[in-house]
Amino acid sequence: MHINFKKSDGPFVHDPSLTEAFEALPANAVSERSIKAVVVGGGTGAPVSIRTLLSMGIETSCVVAMADDGGSSGILRDEAGASTPGDVRKCLSAMAACPTDAFTQAFRLRFTFAENHTLGNLMLSALEQTTGSFPTAIKTCAQLLHARGNVYPSTLERVTLLARNNEGRLLRGQALASHSRSALNTVSLESPDTLQAYEPALDALRSANLIVLGPGSLFTSIIANLLVPGVVDAIRASSAYVVFVCSLADIQGETRGMSVLEHVEALLRFGLEGCLNWVIVHTPHHEKTPVVWDDTQQEALREKGISVCARRLIDDALPTWHDPRLLREAFEEVLRACHLQPTLK
């Protein structure tokens, strides 16, 4: 059954999504070598890479940060003792086999009259309660969505993100840190129990031959995963090419004023020194708030042994989003260079 919802229909509002644009891309088939990709991140960024890779016919999984403590996720976490569902929900939605299916549409609906919860968040939390297992809740929702890949939390522990910004101010919690008045400098995770990684997430990273970081919030979505013990080791233990997709716009408090090079240096500082292979970066033209990029940075990255795919990636109609066709072309360029290119049909 298919149904078309408006973006806003009274008290029911859809989360932002570019599913329709990605759906318009014909799928490509992988012939000579099966590519196993893992996207690392969360928020609204990781689904962009997920949908692009799936549109290329690439087997795709995702490792998701679990530090979100704002909005609907924060309420469910604080008042119901639930695991953080929001980023998992967004990635599951991106993997849904049919974006226009009635259940997939409903899964993404946000109830403005009920503390802005989404149905997906409520379902994940309710299933966690009834099954006693957050991974089982994820698996059940994945089956209902006919998800085309696996979504793994990086940890099942209850974690709080701690950050210190360039002004020296200590910020407690992901929601507060992401809206910092100046760029973040250091971040860490705090847990009441021994912080451990979710083992299936580590297995997925170890067996991948392509690991994609982002796009999305650098510190609170991407690095929040790297802070979980074992995640960086699993990336290093893999034979994967590691690719960072840098965000387009300088609109987030946590990275405000940071150049592309500074984004990369933060990733290296948090464990990826020597294993980051590629950076996909938007080359700005006339945008008001692009992430700063120039030829000097490109040379600095190459001196660090990091290859660069620099091209125009922005969606002119939605200037803080990647154009799906342009991003796919960037991935295809990287895969050709890595000898992982799918055969186009």
Order of alpha helices (4+ residues) and beta strands (2+ residues): beta-beta-alpha-beta-alpha-beta-alpha-alpha-alpha-beta-beta-alpha-alpha-beta-beta-beta-alpha-beta-alpha-beta-alpha-beta-alpha-beta-alpha-beta-beta-beta-alpha
